[in-house]
C-alpha cells in the first residue's frame, strides 16, 4: 500500500498536509505482496490424561501439519496422510508412555501352623501391600486367618466352677476350651478373658490381658505376680479363643500389670550337725533332707 505525503520542495523534508493543495493529493493505492503460500509447520495440542494410574499406560495429543498463518480446515493435515504437504519430518510424537511404575498389590506370606495341638484352631499369615507406599484395594485383601483342624480329639475337662453370671458378664454366649499352642497335660479349664480397649470379640489377632493374677513368684515370703498379655484371636466357627505368637498381632504389646504378693512366712529348720555347731537351712517345709 502506497501513501501520499506533503513535502517541502526545497528541503525535501515532510511538511504539514495543510501546506499542500488538497485537490492535487494522489489517491492511496494498494498493491498485493507476498502472494506465495505460507509454509507448513507442526502444531501440537495438550497431552491427555494417562490411560491408567499404574502399570504402564499411554497418553496422547493432537498433532497437525498446518500453514503457519491464516490456518483453515483445508490447510490442516493429519500426520501420515497422503495429502500431507510439506511439514518437515519426522512429526512430533502423538503418544507417549506414562505411569510406568508398578501397581500396588497384596502379597501374602506362608500360612503358620495350626494354633492348637488338638481339635480345631486357626492358621494365620502376614499380608502386606507392596510397594510400601500403599494404595491397595482393601476389599481385595487376602484372608489373614483360616480355620484348621489337627484331626486329634481334645481330652474333656470339667466345666468352670465360677458363677455362670460372671462368665456371661465378660463375653456372653462364648465357651472357652481352646488349648494353647504349647501346654503340658492335663489342661486347666480355660476362662473368659476381657479385651484391652475393645469390648467386642476380636475377629483379627489382638492383644488380650489375663483377668486373673498369675501365681506368686515365690512359695513363701514376699514376691511378685502379674497379669500376662497374650496375642489371641477369636474363632467364630468354634466360638473359642486361640493363642497366637506375638508376631501375629499388630502394634505395640501392652505392658503386663504386676503387683507385690505375700505368701506364708518361710520356715527355718536345722540340718545335720557337724562337730559342735549346726548349720541352719531355709526352705518351704521343715524336716531333715
Long-range contacts (C-beta under 8 A, 24 or more apart in sequence): 1-28, 1-29, 1-30, 1-31, 2-28, 2-29, 2-30, 2-31, 3-28, 4-28, 37-67, 38-67, 38-68, 38-69, 38-70, 39-67, 39-68, 39-86, 40-65, 40-66, 40-67, 40-68, 40-85, 40-86, 40-87, 41-65, 41-66, 41-67, 41-68, 41-87, 41-88, 42-87, 42-88, 42-91, 42-92, 43-71, 43-76, 44-92, 47-96, 50-98, 50-99, 51-98, 52-99, 53-99, 53-103, 54-99, 54-101, 54-102, 54-103, 54-104, 55-99, 55-101, 55-102, 55-103, 56-97, 56-99, 56-100, 57-97, 57-98, 57-99, 58-95, 58-96, 58-97, 58-98, 59-95, 59-96, 59-98, 60-94, 60-95, 61-94, 61-95, 62-94, 63-91, 63-92, 63-93, 63-94, 65-91, 102-131, 104-129, 104-130, 104-131, 104-133, 104-134, 104-135, 104-136, 105-129, 105-130, 105-136, 106-136, 106-140, 106-141, 106-142, 108-142, 111-146, 112-244, 112-245, 112-248, 114-148, 114-149, 114-150, 115-148, 115-178, 115-181, 115-233, 115-242, 115-243, 115-244, 116-150, 116-154, 116-178, 116-179, 116-180, 116-181, 116-242, 117-150, 117-152, 117-179, 117-181, 117-182, 117-183, 118-150, 118-152, 118-153, 118-154, 118-155, 118-179, 119-149, 119-150, 119-152, 119-153, 119-154, 119-178, 119-179, 119-238, 120-147, 120-148, 120-149, 120-150, 120-235, 120-237, 120-238, 120-240, 121-147, 121-148, 121-149, 121-150, 121-178, 121-235, 121-242, 122-146, 122-147, 122-148, 122-233, 122-235, 122-242, 122-244, 123-147, 123-148, 124-205, 124-233, 124-244, 124-248, 126-248, 144-204, 144-205, 145-204, 145-205, 145-233, 147-235, 147-237, 147-238, 154-179, 155-185, 155-186, 155-187, 157-186, 157-187, 157-188, 157-189, 158-189, 159-189, 160-189, 160-191, 162-191, 167-191, 167-192, 170-194, 170-211, 171-201, 173-239, 174-201, 174-239, 174-240, 174-241, 175-239, 175-240, 176-240, 176-241, 177-240, 178-235, 178-238, 178-240, 178-241, 178-242, 178-243, 180-243, 181-243, 181-244, 181-245, 190-241, 193-232, 193-241, 196-229, 196-254, 201-234, 201-241, 202-232, 202-233, 202-234, 203-233, 203-234, 203-236, 204-233, 205-231, 205-232, 205-233, 205-244, 205-248, 205-249, 205-250, 206-231, 206-232, 206-233, 206-249, 207-231, 207-232, 207-249, 207-251, 207-253, 207-254, 208-232, 208-241, 209-254, 209-256, 209-257, 213-259, 213-261, 216-261, 216-263, 217-261, 218-261, 218-263, 219-263, 219-284, 220-263, 220-264, 220-265, 220-266, 220-267, 220-284, 221-262, 221-263, 221-265, 221-266, 222-260, 222-261, 222-262, 222-263, 223-260, 223-261, 223-263, 224-258, 224-259, 224-260, 224-261, 225-258, 225-259, 225-261, 226-256, 226-257, 226-258, 226-259, 227-256, 227-257, 227-258, 228-256, 229-253, 229-254, 229-255, 229-256
